[in-house]
Amino acid sequence: MSNQENQKIDGSELSKAGNPTYFENERPEVMELVSPEMRTILDVGCGKGVLGSKLKEAVPHRKVYGVEYVENVAAVASTRLDKVIVGDFQTMDLPIEAGTLDCVIFADVLEHLVDPAAALRKIKPYLSPKGAIVCSIPNMRHYTVILRLIRKGWEYEDFGHFDRTHLRFFSRHSITSLMDEAGFQIEIMKPHTVASKKVRWLNSLIGGRLEEFVAFHYLILARKSR
C-alpha cells in the first residue's frame, strides 16, 4: 500500500468513522441493529440527540430517552428526545421503571468508562424480557492503529482510537469477554469496515481472514444470558 493511500485512511477515511463532531453523528450503522419492535429506547451518551431523533422518525410513537454528561449538549438533546438525564451514567440513579426498556444503546461509550462491565450489569434490570443492548466499540486491532504504533508509538489525540478520554481498549476477543462477564449473550457482532481499496481487495481475496484488521468498530446486539 502506498504512502498516499495510508494518508487517506489515516486522515479522511478515519475522520468519517471517528469524527470529532460525534455529538451530532447520525450513526446509521447503529440504527440498523435497532429493530422496529424496539419502542422504548435509552441512548447512553446521546450527544445532541441526533441518533435518537432519527430513531423516533423511523418508528411512530417510539420513545427515546438519553443520558448525557455534558450539560449544554444535553440541553440540545432535550429538544429532540422524550427525556434527557444529565450526569454520569456510572454513578447516577436512573429515573426509569425497571423492565421497561426494549433497547439500550452504547454507541462508542463503553471505552470511556472506568468499569464497562459494571455499566452493562447496571442496565440489566431496566431491560424488558426481550430487551437488548446495542453497542459500537472501537477495535484496537484495526490495521491503521497497528501501523501508527509502529511508526509513532502511542500518542493521544482529541478523537478516534487514540482519544485521550478512552479508559478501556478493545478487540474482538475482549469485547466477547466483556459481554460474557456482564451476563450478556451476543446475537450479532459485525465489523464496520474502514480500509483502502487495496486492503479490502486483499481481504476479499483471502476469504475475509483480515476481518479483525479492517474492522474499525464492532457493532454488537446482545441480550441478557443471566
GROMACS elastic network, one bead per residue, 0.5 to 0.9 nm:
[ bonds ]
;  ai    aj funct       b0    kb
    1     4     6  0.82778   500
    1     5     6  0.63931   500
    1     6     6  0.69645   500
    1   196     6  0.85074   500
    1   198     6  0.69524   500
    1   199     6  0.79131   500
    2     5     6  0.52495   500
    2     6     6  0.63466   500
    2     7     6  0.87428   500
    3     7     6  0.61708   500
    3     8     6  0.86616   500
    4     7     6  0.51697   500
    4     8     6  0.63635   500
    4     9     6  0.88963   500
    5     8     6  0.50533   500
    5     9     6  0.63848   500
    5    10     6  0.85546   500
    5   196     6  0.67241   500
    5   197     6  0.88232   500
    5   198     6  0.88659   500
    6     9     6  0.52894   500
    6    10     6  0.59963   500
    6    11     6  0.83627   500
    6   144     6  0.79652   500
    6   196     6  0.78960   500
    7    11     6  0.57729   500
    7    12     6  0.81367   500
    8    11     6  0.51167   500
    8    12     6  0.55604   500
    8    13     6  0.62014   500
    8    14     6  0.82410   500
    8   196     6  0.80168   500
    9    12     6  0.62346   500
    9    14     6  0.58791   500
    9    15     6  0.87488   500
    9   144     6  0.74934   500
    9   194     6  0.78730   500
    9   195     6  0.66283   500
    9   196     6  0.64089   500
   10    13     6  0.66287   500
   10    14     6  0.56660   500
   10    15     6  0.80864   500
   10   144     6  0.66810   500
   10   145     6  0.89141   500
   10   148     6  0.87253   500
   11    14     6  0.55034   500
   11    15     6  0.60666   500
   11    16     6  0.88527   500
   12    15     6  0.51133   500
   12    16     6  0.64999   500
   13    16     6  0.53724   500
   13    17     6  0.68938   500
   13    18     6  0.88276   500
   13   194     6  0.70687   500
   13   195     6  0.78993   500
   13   196     6  0.85893   500
   14    17     6  0.52268   500
   14    18     6  0.58433   500
   14    19     6  0.76083   500
   14   160     6  0.76339   500
   14   194     6  0.75330   500
   14   216     6  0.85538   500
   15    18     6  0.50179   500
   15    20     6  0.75949   500
   15   159     6  0.89461   500
   15   160     6  0.78242   500
   16    19     6  0.55140   500
   17   160     6  0.80017   500
   17   192     6  0.89708   500
   17   194     6  0.78062   500
   17   216     6  0.76467   500
   17   217     6  0.84885   500
   18    21     6  0.85367   500
   18    22     6  0.73209   500
   18   159     6  0.65173   500
   18   161     6  0.77695   500
   19    22     6  0.56053   500
   19    25     6  0.80714   500
   19   159     6  0.70961   500
   19   160     6  0.72685   500
   20    23     6  0.80116   500
   20   158     6  0.73955   500
   20   159     6  0.56524   500
   20   160     6  0.77935   500
   21    24     6  0.58028   500
   21    25     6  0.68509   500
   22    26     6  0.86331   500
   22    47     6  0.74108   500
   22   159     6  0.89266   500
   23    45     6  0.87013   500
   23    46     6  0.74769   500
   23    48     6  0.54265   500
   23    49     6  0.78361   500
   23    50     6  0.79417   500
   23    73     6  0.75859   500
   24    47     6  0.65592   500
   24    48     6  0.57558   500
   24    49     6  0.73069   500
   24    50     6  0.57111   500
   24    51     6  0.79327   500
   25    28     6  0.88027   500
   25    47     6  0.83513   500
   25    48     6  0.86091   500
   25    49     6  0.88232   500
   25    50     6  0.64118   500
   25    51     6  0.67851   500
   26    29     6  0.88260   500
   26    30     6  0.87086   500
   26    31     6  0.85270   500
   26    49     6  0.87562   500
   26    50     6  0.55156   500
   26    52     6  0.83904   500
   26    53     6  0.88452   500
   26    54     6  0.72439   500
   27    30     6  0.53947   500
   27    31     6  0.65064   500
   27    50     6  0.85777   500
   27    51     6  0.62157   500
   27   107     6  0.83518   500
   28    32     6  0.63543   500
   28    51     6  0.79591   500
   28    54     6  0.88526   500
   29    32     6  0.53911   500
   29    33     6  0.74692   500
   29   136     6  0.89691   500
   29   192     6  0.77614   500
   29   219     6  0.78544   500
   30    33     6  0.57375   500
   30    34     6  0.71861   500
   30    51     6  0.86289   500
   30   105     6  0.84911   500
   30   107     6  0.73455   500
   30   134     6  0.73720   500
   30   135     6  0.75619   500
   30   136     6  0.70503   500
   30   219     6  0.69637   500
   30   220     6  0.87831   500
   31    34     6  0.52245   500
   31    35     6  0.81029   500
   31    51     6  0.77061   500
   31    54     6  0.83454   500
   31    55     6  0.70835   500
   32    35     6  0.72888   500
   33   134     6  0.68504   500
   33   188     6  0.84654   500
   33   219     6  0.81514   500
   33   220     6  0.79616   500
   33   221     6  0.67326   500
   34    37     6  0.82358   500
   34    38     6  0.66033   500
   34    55     6  0.82742   500
   34   103     6  0.75267   500
   34   105     6  0.89421   500
   34   134     6  0.73860   500
   34   221     6  0.85979   500
   35    38     6  0.56141   500
   35    39     6  0.87247   500
   36    39     6  0.69827   500
   36    58     6  0.79366   500
   36    59     6  0.63477   500
   36    62     6  0.89095   500
   37    59     6  0.88441   500
   37   102     6  0.81210   500
   38    41     6  0.69363   500
   38    62     6  0.79326   500
   38   101     6  0.82994   500
   38   102     6  0.50824   500
   38   103     6  0.61797   500
   38   131     6  0.78778   500
   38   132     6  0.88039   500
   39    56     6  0.89215   500
   39    59     6  0.77689   500
   39    60     6  0.89071   500
   39    61     6  0.76081   500
   39    63     6  0.60945   500
   39    64     6  0.80108   500
   39   101     6  0.81168   500
   39   102     6  0.63503   500
   39   103     6  0.80359   500
   40    62     6  0.61168   500
   40    64     6  0.59609   500
   40    65     6  0.79510   500
   40   100     6  0.71892   500
   40   101     6  0.52519   500
   40   102     6  0.53108   500
   40   103     6  0.66852   500
   40   104     6  0.88094   500
   41    52     6  0.84526   500
   41    55     6  0.89445   500
   41    62     6  0.79599   500
   41    63     6  0.62297   500
   41    65     6  0.61356   500
   41    66     6  0.83417   500
   41   100     6  0.89839   500
   41   101     6  0.57554   500
   41   102     6  0.59238   500
   41   104     6  0.57236   500
   41   105     6  0.75722   500
   42    46     6  0.85522   500
   42    52     6  0.86206   500
   42    63     6  0.85643   500
   42    64     6  0.58058   500
   42    66     6  0.54772   500
   42    67     6  0.75509   500
   42   101     6  0.70134   500
   42   102     6  0.84421   500
   42   103     6  0.64219   500
   42   105     6  0.62022   500
   42   106     6  0.89476   500
   43    46     6  0.51669   500
   43    47     6  0.89657   500
   43    49     6  0.84851   500
   43    51     6  0.84238   500
   43    52     6  0.70072   500
   43    64     6  0.72320   500
   43    65     6  0.61905   500
   43    67     6  0.63401   500
   43    68     6  0.87273   500
   43   103     6  0.84056   500
   43   104     6  0.58666   500
   43   106     6  0.65724   500
   43   107     6  0.79649   500
   44    47     6  0.86639   500
   44    65     6  0.85289   500
   44    66     6  0.58059   500
   44    68     6  0.67575   500
   44    89     6  0.74486   500
   44   104     6  0.71629   500
   44   105     6  0.58922   500
   44   106     6  0.54829   500
   44   107     6  0.75663   500
   44   109     6  0.73987   500
   45    66     6  0.70024   500
   45    67     6  0.53988   500
   45    69     6  0.70871   500
   45    89     6  0.83735   500
   45   105     6  0.84524   500
   45   106     6  0.70090   500
   45   107     6  0.73680   500
   45   108     6  0.83150   500
   45   109     6  0.64057   500
   46    49     6  0.53439   500
   46    50     6  0.78560   500
   46    51     6  0.74539   500
   46    52     6  0.72889   500
   46    65     6  0.84932   500
   46    66     6  0.53158   500
   46    67     6  0.58557   500
   46    68     6  0.56768   500
   46    73     6  0.89436   500
   46    74     6  0.78647   500
   46    77     6  0.73594   500
   46    84     6  0.84451   500
   46   105     6  0.86513   500
   46   106     6  0.86573   500
   46   107     6  0.82829   500
   47    50     6  0.74691   500
   47    51     6  0.85791   500
   47    66     6  0.83371   500
   47    67     6  0.82548   500
   47    68     6  0.61631   500
   47    69     6  0.85335   500
   47    70     6  0.80733   500
   47    73     6  0.60356   500
   47    74     6  0.65864   500
   47    76     6  0.83965   500
   47    77     6  0.66720   500
   48    51     6  0.83665   500
   48    52     6  0.88029   500
   48    68     6  0.85047   500
   48    72     6  0.89994   500
   48    73     6  0.54391   500
   48    74     6  0.61843   500
   48    75     6  0.77847   500
   48    76     6  0.53454   500
   48    78     6  0.79881   500
   48    79     6  0.88950   500
   48    80     6  0.80728   500
   49    52     6  0.50885   500
   49    53     6  0.59800   500
   49    54     6  0.86038   500
   49    66     6  0.74178   500
   49    73     6  0.87181   500
   49    74     6  0.79718   500
   49    76     6  0.73031   500
   49    78     6  0.74686   500
   49    79     6  0.82999   500
   49    80     6  0.60150   500
   49    81     6  0.64114   500
   49    84     6  0.89323   500
   50    53     6  0.51542   500
   50    54     6  0.63064   500
   50    55     6  0.87023   500
   50    77     6  0.75316   500
   50    80     6  0.75885   500
   50    81     6  0.88821   500
   51    54     6  0.51756   500
   51    55     6  0.62918   500
   51    56     6  0.87645   500
   52    55     6  0.50040   500
   52    56     6  0.62568   500
   52    57     6  0.86721   500
   52    64     6  0.60116   500
   52    65     6  0.77392   500
   52    66     6  0.78401   500
   52    77     6  0.85926   500
   52    80     6  0.75743   500
   52    81     6  0.64657   500
   53    56     6  0.50280   500
   53    57     6  0.62111   500
   53    58     6  0.86472   500
   53    64     6  0.78412   500
   53    77     6  0.87609   500
   53    80     6  0.57594   500
   53    81     6  0.63041   500
   54    57     6  0.50393   500
   54    58     6  0.61807   500
   54    59     6  0.89592   500
   55    58     6  0.51315   500
   55    59     6  0.66551   500
   55    62     6  0.76772   500
   55    63     6  0.88791   500
   55    64     6  0.76363   500
   56    59     6  0.55822   500
   56    60     6  0.65687   500
   56    61     6  0.72994   500
   56    62     6  0.54307   500
   56    63     6  0.68449   500
   56    64     6  0.68074   500
   56    81     6  0.81483   500
   57    60     6  0.65919   500
   57    61     6  0.89068   500
   57    62     6  0.82803   500
   58    62     6  0.84466   500
   59    62     6  0.57073   500
   60    63     6  0.89415   500
   63    81     6  0.78075   500
   63    82     6  0.62484   500
   63    83     6  0.88252   500
   64    81     6  0.57682   500
   64    82     6  0.57210   500
   64    83     6  0.73097   500
   64    84     6  0.89594   500
   65    78     6  0.88849   500
   65    81     6  0.59661   500
   65    82     6  0.55797   500
   65    84     6  0.57118   500
   65    85     6  0.78570   500
   66    74     6  0.83040   500
   66    77     6  0.77195   500
   66    78     6  0.82132   500
   66    81     6  0.70820   500
   66    82     6  0.81288   500
   66    83     6  0.63172   500
   66    85     6  0.61030   500
   66    86     6  0.84577   500
   67    74     6  0.77584   500
   67    83     6  0.86748   500
   67    84     6  0.56112   500
   67    86     6  0.59092   500
   67    87     6  0.70869   500
   67    88     6  0.80648   500
   67    89     6  0.68636   500
   68    71     6  0.71958   500
   68    73     6  0.73638   500
   68    74     6  0.54781   500
   68    77     6  0.84871   500
   68    84     6  0.70992   500
   68    85     6  0.64179   500
   68    86     6  0.51922   500
   68    87     6  0.61123   500
   68    88     6  0.74470   500
   68    89     6  0.79163   500
   69    73     6  0.81480   500
   69    74     6  0.72932   500
   69    85     6  0.84313   500
   69    86     6  0.55817   500
   69    88     6  0.54947   500
   69    89     6  0.76901   500
   70    73     6  0.54165   500
   70    74     6  0.61004   500
   70    75     6  0.87692   500
   70    86     6  0.72865   500
   70    87     6  0.74155   500
   71    74     6  0.50111   500
   71    75     6  0.62643   500
   71    76     6  0.89899   500
   71    86     6  0.63240   500
   71    87     6  0.77917   500
   72    75     6  0.50503   500
   72    76     6  0.67958   500
   72    77     6  0.89578   500
   73    76     6  0.53784   500
   73    77     6  0.65053   500
   73    78     6  0.88461   500
   74    78     6  0.61034   500
   74    79     6  0.89566   500
   74    84     6  0.65627   500
   74    85     6  0.77535   500
   74    86     6  0.64781   500
   75    78     6  0.52073   500
   75    79     6  0.70568   500
   75    84     6  0.80566   500
   75    86     6  0.87854   500
   76    79     6  0.55991   500
   76    80     6  0.72752   500
   77    80     6  0.52781   500
   77    81     6  0.60655   500
   77    83     6  0.84698   500
   77    84     6  0.68238   500
   78    81     6  0.53524   500
   78    82     6  0.70220   500
   78    83     6  0.60342   500
   78    84     6  0.54102   500
   78    85     6  0.87612   500
   79    82     6  0.81260   500
   79    83     6  0.87360   500
   80    83     6  0.86016   500
   81    84     6  0.68425   500
   85    89     6  0.88977   500
   85    94     6  0.80436   500
   85    95     6  0.83411   500
   86    89     6  0.85427   500
   87    90     6  0.88291   500
   87    91     6  0.82633   500
   87    92     6  0.68100   500
   88    91     6  0.57072   500
   88    92     6  0.59560   500
   89    92     6  0.53729   500
   89    93     6  0.80244   500
   89    94     6  0.81111   500
   89   119     6  0.78391   500
   90    93     6  0.88235   500
   90   113     6  0.75623   500
   90   114     6  0.82828   500
   90   115     6  0.82450   500
   90   116     6  0.88974   500
   90   118     6  0.81306   500
   90   119     6  0.61835   500
   90   122     6  0.84121   500
   93    96     6  0.87561   500
   94    97     6  0.84109   500
   96    99     6  0.89248   500
   96   100     6  0.77528   500
   96   101     6  0.85637   500
   96   126     6  0.73033   500
   97   100     6  0.60244   500
   97   101     6  0.84100   500
   97   126     6  0.66838   500
   98   101     6  0.78308   500
   98   124     6  0.88845   500
   98   125     6  0.56642   500
   98   127     6  0.69388   500
   98   128     6  0.78479   500
   99   102     6  0.83906   500
   99   124     6  0.84337   500
   99   125     6  0.60460   500
   99   129     6  0.69738   500
   99   131     6  0.83900   500
  100   125     6  0.89945   500
  100   126     6  0.59358   500
  100   127     6  0.58378   500
  100   128     6  0.50458   500
  100   129     6  0.86846   500
  100   131     6  0.84297   500
  101   104     6  0.69661   500
  101   126     6  0.58352   500
  101   128     6  0.53489   500
  101   131     6  0.63552   500
  101   132     6  0.84070   500
  102   126     6  0.87826   500
  102   127     6  0.59888   500
  102   128     6  0.55359   500
  102   129     6  0.82273   500
  102   130     6  0.68342   500
  102   132     6  0.62711   500
  102   133     6  0.84470   500
  103   127     6  0.70426   500
  103   128     6  0.83243   500
  103   130     6  0.89899   500
  103   131     6  0.54846   500
  103   133     6  0.54374   500
  103   134     6  0.70215   500
  104   123     6  0.78412   500
  104   127     6  0.78199   500
  104   131     6  0.81046   500
  104   132     6  0.65688   500
  104   134     6  0.62383   500
  104   135     6  0.84441   500
  105   109     6  0.89784   500
  105   132     6  0.87311   500
  105   133     6  0.58042   500
  105   135     6  0.58319   500
  105   136     6  0.84413   500
  106   109     6  0.53311   500
  106   110     6  0.65648   500
  106   133     6  0.74922   500
  106   134     6  0.62167   500
  106   136     6  0.64896   500
  106   137     6  0.83939   500
  107   110     6  0.78740   500
  107   134     6  0.75334   500
  107   135     6  0.52380   500
  107   137     6  0.70903   500
  107   219     6  0.87716   500
  108   111     6  0.67335   500
  108   112     6  0.79197   500
  108   135     6  0.71545   500
  108   136     6  0.51633   500
  108   137     6  0.53166   500
  108   138     6  0.69811   500
  108   217     6  0.87445   500
  109   112     6  0.55122   500
  109   113     6  0.70780   500
  109   116     6  0.88277   500
  109   135     6  0.82124   500
  109   136     6  0.78281   500
  109   137     6  0.75955   500
  110   113     6  0.53943   500
  110   114     6  0.85609   500
  110   115     6  0.82156   500
  110   116     6  0.53270   500
  110   117     6  0.86108   500
  110   119     6  0.80097   500
  110   120     6  0.88017   500
  110   135     6  0.82286   500
  110   136     6  0.84948   500
  110   137     6  0.71386   500
  110   166     6  0.88559   500
  110   167     6  0.88528   500
  110   168     6  0.77006   500
  111   114     6  0.81948   500
  111   115     6  0.89595   500
  111   116     6  0.71844   500
  111   137     6  0.71035   500
  111   138     6  0.78793   500
  111   165     6  0.85815   500
  111   166     6  0.54821   500
  111   167     6  0.58519   500
  111   169     6  0.61669   500
  111   170     6  0.77140   500
  112   115     6  0.89248   500
  112   116     6  0.82288   500
  112   165     6  0.61143   500
  112   167     6  0.52096   500
  112   168     6  0.65415   500
  113   116     6  0.55596   500
  113   119     6  0.79626   500
  113   166     6  0.76515   500
  113   167     6  0.62082   500
  113   168     6  0.71412   500
  114   118     6  0.88241   500
  114   119     6  0.89656   500
  114   167     6  0.63002   500
  114   168     6  0.74635   500
  115   118     6  0.53977   500
  115   119     6  0.64994   500
  115   120     6  0.89700   500
  115   167     6  0.89105   500
  115   168     6  0.84431   500
  116   119     6  0.50121   500
  116   120     6  0.63239   500
  116   121     6  0.86833   500
  116   168     6  0.81781   500
  116   178     6  0.77516   500
  116   182     6  0.85950   500
  117   120     6  0.51320   500
  117   121     6  0.61962   500
  117   122     6  0.85174   500
  117   178     6  0.61280   500
  117   179     6  0.73814   500
  117   181     6  0.66249   500
  117   182     6  0.50604   500
  117   183     6  0.88319   500
  118   121     6  0.50233   500
  118   122     6  0.59855   500
  118   123     6  0.88006   500
  118   182     6  0.70164   500
  119   122     6  0.50149   500
  119   123     6  0.65884   500
  119   182     6  0.85285   500
  120   123     6  0.54163   500
  120   124     6  0.67009   500
  120   133     6  0.85839   500
  120   179     6  0.81240   500
  120   182     6  0.59895   500
  120   183     6  0.83576   500
  120   184     6  0.84715   500
  121   124     6  0.53771   500
  121   125     6  0.80879   500
  121   182     6  0.54370   500
  121   183     6  0.72114   500
  121   184     6  0.87918   500
  122   125     6  0.70616   500
  122   126     6  0.82859   500
  123   126     6  0.55550   500
  123   127     6  0.68656   500
  123   133     6  0.89216   500
  124   127     6  0.54796   500
  124   128     6  0.87490   500
  124   131     6  0.89053   500
  124   183     6  0.87570   500
  124   224     6  0.71318   500
  125   128     6  0.80703   500
  126   131     6  0.87262   500
  127   130     6  0.75648   500
  127   132     6  0.70015   500
  127   133     6  0.85888   500
  127   224     6  0.86729   500
  128   132     6  0.81788   500
  129   132     6  0.89027   500
  129   224     6  0.87141   500
  130   223     6  0.75665   500
  130   224     6  0.86316   500
  131   222     6  0.89056   500
  131   223     6  0.65764   500
  131   224     6  0.79919   500
  132   221     6  0.66238   500
  132   222     6  0.55666   500
  132   224     6  0.73074   500
  133   184     6  0.87873   500
  133   220     6  0.78251   500
  133   221     6  0.57158   500
  133   222     6  0.54110   500
  133   223     6  0.64093   500
  133   224     6  0.87318   500
  134   219     6  0.73467   500
  134   220     6  0.55446   500
  134   222     6  0.66980   500
  135   218     6  0.79171   500
  135   219     6  0.57302   500
  135   220     6  0.50425   500
  135   221     6  0.66032   500
  135   222     6  0.84748   500
  136   217     6  0.62599   500
  136   218     6  0.56792   500
  136   220     6  0.64266   500
  137   169     6  0.88957   500
  137   170     6  0.73024   500
  137   171     6  0.86058   500
  137   175     6  0.80284   500
  137   216     6  0.86759   500
  137   217     6  0.53153   500
  137   218     6  0.53592   500
  137   219     6  0.67139   500
  137   220     6  0.81594   500
  138   142     6  0.87083   500
  138   160     6  0.83864   500
  138   161     6  0.65798   500
  138   169     6  0.77313   500
  138   170     6  0.66710   500
  138   171     6  0.76781   500
  138   215     6  0.83593   500
  138   216     6  0.60589   500
  138   218     6  0.64039   500
  139   142     6  0.58673   500
  139   145     6  0.88574   500
  139   161     6  0.78596   500
  139   169     6  0.77258   500
  139   170     6  0.56355   500
  139   172     6  0.70353   500
  139   191     6  0.89960   500
  139   212     6  0.78901   500
  139   213     6  0.83394   500
  139   214     6  0.89868   500
  139   215     6  0.64583   500
  139   216     6  0.55430   500
  139   217     6  0.51266   500
  139   218     6  0.65962   500
  140   143     6  0.84347   500
  140   145     6  0.63581   500
  140   146     6  0.78459   500
  140   161     6  0.69776   500
  140   169     6  0.65743   500
  140   170     6  0.58096   500
  140   171     6  0.55764   500
  140   172     6  0.89209   500
  140   213     6  0.86472   500
  140   216     6  0.79713   500
  140   217     6  0.86600   500
  141   144     6  0.82967   500
  141   145     6  0.65853   500
  141   146     6  0.65402   500
  141   170     6  0.82035   500
  141   171     6  0.60384   500
  141   172     6  0.84152   500
  141   212     6  0.63488   500
  141   213     6  0.54352   500
  141   214     6  0.81478   500
  141   215     6  0.79039   500
  141   216     6  0.83125   500
  142   145     6  0.54143   500
  142   146     6  0.66132   500
  142   147     6  0.89028   500
  142   171     6  0.87439   500
  142   194     6  0.86562   500
  142   211     6  0.89574   500
  142   212     6  0.66724   500
  142   214     6  0.53824   500
  142   215     6  0.58682   500
  142   216     6  0.57210   500
  142   217     6  0.84741   500
  143   146     6  0.50888   500
  143   147     6  0.61371   500
  143   148     6  0.85077   500
  143   195     6  0.84698   500
  143   212     6  0.85174   500
  143   214     6  0.62659   500
  143   215     6  0.85657   500
  143   216     6  0.87394   500
  144   147     6  0.50116   500
  144   148     6  0.59720   500
  144   149     6  0.85373   500
  144   195     6  0.86156   500
  144   213     6  0.83167   500
  144   214     6  0.85293   500
  145   148     6  0.51329   500
  145   149     6  0.62409   500
  145   150     6  0.87287   500
  145   161     6  0.75026   500
  145   162     6  0.86136   500
  146   149     6  0.51834   500
  146   150     6  0.63636   500
  146   151     6  0.87791   500
  146   213     6  0.87851   500
  147   150     6  0.51153   500
  147   151     6  0.62130   500
  147   152     6  0.84798   500
  148   151     6  0.50656   500
  148   152     6  0.56433   500
  148   153     6  0.66449   500
  148   154     6  0.80028   500
  149   152     6  0.54219   500
  149   154     6  0.59100   500
  149   155     6  0.86248   500
  150   153     6  0.59999   500
  152   155     6  0.74606   500
  154   162     6  0.78208   500
  155   162     6  0.68969   500
  155   164     6  0.87436   500
  156   159     6  0.85059   500
  156   161     6  0.86986   500
  156   163     6  0.57971   500
  156   164     6  0.50820   500
  156   165     6  0.88395   500
  157   160     6  0.73194   500
  157   161     6  0.83637   500
  157   162     6  0.54599   500
  157   164     6  0.56752   500
  157   165     6  0.89751   500
  158   162     6  0.76105   500
  158   163     6  0.51230   500
  158   164     6  0.60358   500
  158   165     6  0.80050   500
  159   162     6  0.65620   500
  159   164     6  0.73187   500
  159   165     6  0.84044   500
  160   163     6  0.52528   500
  161   164     6  0.89036   500
  161   166     6  0.80956   500
  161   169     6  0.85819   500
  161   216     6  0.89115   500
  162   165     6  0.85098   500
  162   166     6  0.73899   500
  163   166     6  0.55902   500
  164   167     6  0.82254   500
  166   169     6  0.73777   500
  169   174     6  0.85171   500
  170   173     6  0.78304   500
  170   174     6  0.55870   500
  170   175     6  0.60579   500
  171   174     6  0.53534   500
  171   175     6  0.61028   500
  171   176     6  0.86734   500
  171   212     6  0.78977   500
  171   218     6  0.85330   500
  172   175     6  0.52259   500
  172   176     6  0.63587   500
  172   177     6  0.87840   500
  172   189     6  0.88860   500
  172   212     6  0.70804   500
  172   218     6  0.74733   500
  173   176     6  0.52378   500
  173   177     6  0.63450   500
  173   178     6  0.87265   500
  174   178     6  0.60186   500
  174   179     6  0.86487   500
  175   178     6  0.50181   500
  175   179     6  0.63342   500
  175   180     6  0.86585   500
  175   218     6  0.86515   500
  176   179     6  0.53377   500
  176   180     6  0.62936   500
  176   181     6  0.86545   500
  176   185     6  0.87968   500
  176   186     6  0.76191   500
  177   180     6  0.51281   500
  177   181     6  0.60407   500
  177   182     6  0.86090   500
  178   181     6  0.51160   500
  178   182     6  0.62326   500
  178   183     6  0.86809   500
  178   184     6  0.86342   500
  179   182     6  0.51784   500
  179   183     6  0.62052   500
  179   184     6  0.50286   500
  179   185     6  0.66586   500
  179   186     6  0.71600   500
  179   222     6  0.79074   500
  180   183     6  0.51256   500
  180   184     6  0.55264   500
  180   185     6  0.66127   500
  180   186     6  0.84085   500
  180   225     6  0.83437   500
  181   184     6  0.76477   500
  182   224     6  0.87361   500
  182   226     6  0.89851   500
  183   223     6  0.84965   500
  183   224     6  0.59638   500
  183   225     6  0.53820   500
  183   226     6  0.54728   500
  184   222     6  0.59151   500
  184   223     6  0.53082   500
  184   226     6  0.71659   500
  185   221     6  0.86356   500
  185   222     6  0.52927   500
  185   223     6  0.53856   500
  185   224     6  0.60508   500
  185   225     6  0.53108   500
  185   226     6  0.88198   500
  186   189     6  0.68592   500
  186   220     6  0.69048   500
  186   221     6  0.60397   500
  186   223     6  0.66505   500
  186   224     6  0.88778   500
  187   220     6  0.75955   500
  187   221     6  0.57152   500
  187   222     6  0.53211   500
  187   223     6  0.73347   500
  188   219     6  0.76214   500
  188   220     6  0.54308   500
  188   222     6  0.68666   500
  189   218     6  0.64523   500
  189   219     6  0.55642   500
  189   221     6  0.66528   500
  189   222     6  0.86102   500
  190   215     6  0.85119   500
  190   217     6  0.85602   500
  190   218     6  0.56671   500
  190   219     6  0.52380   500
  190   220     6  0.66409   500
  191   211     6  0.73621   500
  191   212     6  0.79158   500
  191   214     6  0.79576   500
  191   216     6  0.70881   500
  191   217     6  0.60076   500
  191   219     6  0.61843   500
  191   220     6  0.89110   500
  192   214     6  0.81090   500
  192   215     6  0.53171   500
  192   216     6  0.56939   500
  192   217     6  0.52021   500
  192   218     6  0.59288   500
  192   219     6  0.68790   500
  193   200     6  0.86950   500
  193   211     6  0.80902   500
  193   213     6  0.89647   500
  193   214     6  0.54076   500
  193   216     6  0.56135   500
  193   217     6  0.73582   500
  193   218     6  0.87764   500
  194   200     6  0.85640   500
  194   214     6  0.59124   500
  194   215     6  0.64041   500
  194   216     6  0.56478   500
  194   217     6  0.86527   500
  195   198     6  0.80153   500
  195   199     6  0.59601   500
  195   200     6  0.60080   500
  195   214     6  0.58416   500
  195   215     6  0.83069   500
  195   216     6  0.84015   500
  196   199     6  0.52681   500
  196   200     6  0.61804   500
  196   201     6  0.85320   500
  197   200     6  0.51121   500
  197   201     6  0.60117   500
  197   202     6  0.85472   500
  198   201     6  0.50335   500
  198   202     6  0.61193   500
  198   203     6  0.85968   500
  199   202     6  0.50021   500
  199   203     6  0.60993   500
  199   204     6  0.85509   500
  199   210     6  0.87342   500
  199   214     6  0.79039   500
  200   203     6  0.50989   500
  200   204     6  0.61840   500
  200   205     6  0.85582   500
  200   208     6  0.89260   500
  200   210     6  0.88488   500
  200   214     6  0.77952   500
  201   204     6  0.51208   500
  201   205     6  0.60686   500
  201   206     6  0.87899   500
  202   206     6  0.63683   500
  202   207     6  0.87113   500
  202   208     6  0.84618   500
  202   210     6  0.82571   500
  203   206     6  0.54343   500
  203   207     6  0.63211   500
  203   209     6  0.62584   500
  203   210     6  0.53566   500
  203   211     6  0.72190   500
  203   214     6  0.83263   500
  204   207     6  0.52091   500
  204   208     6  0.53942   500
  204   209     6  0.82095   500
  204   210     6  0.85886   500
  205   208     6  0.74992   500
  206   209     6  0.60716   500
  206   210     6  0.79479   500
  207   210     6  0.82706   500
  208   211     6  0.55279   500
  209   212     6  0.77895   500
  209   213     6  0.88131   500
  210   213     6  0.53005   500
  210   214     6  0.63842   500
  210   215     6  0.86891   500
  211   214     6  0.53602   500
  211   215     6  0.60099   500
  212   215     6  0.54985   500
  212   216     6  0.86136   500
  213   216     6  0.79030   500
  214   217     6  0.89238   500
  215   218     6  0.65619   500
  222   225     6  0.88489   500
